[in-house]
Amino acid sequence: MITTSYDPDTDAVYVRFGPKGTTVAETRELEPGILLDMDEIGHLVGIEVLNVQSRTKLSAGSENAK
């Protein structure tokens, strides 16, 4: 199961792969502001993208944002 969440306070999106509560053993920085969460055997369990609004051309008033 893939789930996503957005935190407007931190302007971050998190994409979770698998069940909520999976233990993150390591976080790797793919590039500045893009973090990969890995479990204890190295499988990708989540991706966090920081500063989302500065990374996209969509705005709250955009037709594509609906």
C-alpha positions as a Markdown table, in Angstrom:
| # | Residue | x | y | z |
|---|---|---|---|---|
| 1 | Met | 0.0 | 0.0 | 0.0 |
| 2 | Ile | 1.3 | 3.5 | -0.9 |
| 3 | Thr | 0.0 | 6.5 | 1.1 |
| 4 | Thr | 0.9 | 10.1 | 0.9 |
| 5 | Ser | 0.7 | 13.0 | 3.4 |
| 6 | Tyr | 1.4 | 16.7 | 3.2 |
| 7 | Asp | 2.4 | 18.9 | 6.2 |
| 8 | Pro | 1.7 | 22.5 | 5.4 |
| 9 | Asp | 3.6 | 23.7 | 8.5 |
| 10 | Thr | 6.8 | 22.2 | 7.2 |
| 11 | Asp | 5.9 | 22.2 | 3.5 |
| 12 | Ala | 6.8 | 18.6 | 3.2 |
| 13 | Val | 5.3 | 15.6 | 1.4 |
| 14 | Tyr | 5.9 | 12.0 | 2.7 |
| 15 | Val | 5.2 | 9.0 | 0.5 |
| 16 | Arg | 5.0 | 5.7 | 2.5 |
| 17 | Phe | 5.5 | 2.3 | 1.0 |
| 18 | Gly | 3.9 | -0.4 | 3.1 |
| 19 | Pro | 2.1 | -0.3 | 6.4 |
| 20 | Lys | 2.2 | 2.6 | 8.8 |
| 21 | Gly | 4.5 | 2.0 | 11.7 |
| 22 | Thr | 7.3 | 0.3 | 9.7 |
| 23 | Thr | 10.5 | 1.0 | 11.5 |
| 24 | Val | 12.9 | 3.3 | 9.7 |
| 25 | Ala | 16.5 | 2.2 | 10.3 |
| 26 | Glu | 18.3 | 4.7 | 8.1 |
| 27 | Thr | 17.6 | 7.9 | 6.3 |
| 28 | Arg | 19.6 | 8.7 | 3.2 |
| 29 | Glu | 19.7 | 12.1 | 1.5 |
| 30 | Leu | 19.3 | 11.5 | -2.3 |
| 31 | Glu | 19.8 | 15.2 | -2.9 |
| 32 | Pro | 19.2 | 18.3 | -0.8 |
| 33 | Gly | 15.6 | 18.2 | 0.4 |
| 34 | Ile | 14.8 | 14.6 | -0.8 |
| 35 | Leu | 15.2 | 12.0 | 1.9 |
| 36 | Leu | 14.9 | 8.2 | 1.5 |
| 37 | Asp | 13.9 | 6.1 | 4.5 |
| 38 | Met | 15.1 | 2.5 | 4.6 |
| 39 | Asp | 14.2 | -0.4 | 6.8 |
| 40 | Glu | 16.7 | -2.6 | 8.6 |
| 41 | Ile | 17.3 | -4.7 | 5.5 |
| 42 | Gly | 17.7 | -1.8 | 3.1 |
| 43 | His | 14.3 | -1.7 | 1.6 |
| 44 | Leu | 12.8 | 1.7 | 0.7 |
| 45 | Val | 9.9 | 2.4 | 3.1 |
| 46 | Gly | 9.4 | 6.1 | 2.5 |
| 47 | Ile | 10.4 | 9.3 | 0.7 |
| 48 | Glu | 10.2 | 12.7 | 2.2 |
| 49 | Val | 10.3 | 15.8 | -0.1 |
| 50 | Leu | 11.0 | 19.1 | 1.7 |
| 51 | Asn | 10.1 | 22.6 | 0.4 |
| 52 | Val | 7.5 | 21.2 | -2.0 |
| 53 | Gln | 6.0 | 24.5 | -3.0 |
| 54 | Ser | 9.4 | 25.8 | -4.3 |
| 55 | Arg | 9.8 | 22.5 | -6.3 |
| 56 | Thr | 6.6 | 22.7 | -8.2 |
| 57 | Lys | 5.0 | 25.2 | -10.5 |
| 58 | Leu | 1.5 | 24.6 | -9.1 |
| 59 | Ser | 0.0 | 27.1 | -6.8 |
| 60 | Ala | -3.1 | 26.8 | -4.6 |
| 61 | Gly | -5.1 | 28.9 | -7.1 |
| 62 | Ser | -4.0 | 26.8 | -10.1 |
| 63 | Glu | -6.5 | 24.7 | -12.0 |
| 64 | Asn | -4.1 | 21.7 | -11.8 |
| 65 | Ala | -4.0 | 21.9 | -8.0 |
| 66 | Lys | -7.6 | 20.9 | -7.6 |
